[in-house]
């Protein structure tokens, strides 16, 4: 067993195992959403796009 796992508190290890189980159970769409949420650049782009939409400054896709 790698040293990092040996040094982990048992509760932390159980939580990591639970997290891995949850991630494996995600659908493709849920997993892709999780990837976007974890990607700071993608999250910032989405946030900025929403702000532009609210201000009415967003360029419609058919006008690109």
Number of C-alpha atoms within 10 A of each C-alpha: 5 6 7 7 11 10 9 11 9 11 9 11 14 12 11 12 12 12 12 11 11 10 13 10 11 12 10 9 9 12 14 12 12 13 13 15 14 11 11 11 11 13 14 13 11 14 12 13 15 13 13 13 13 10 9 9 10 13 11 8 6 5 5 5
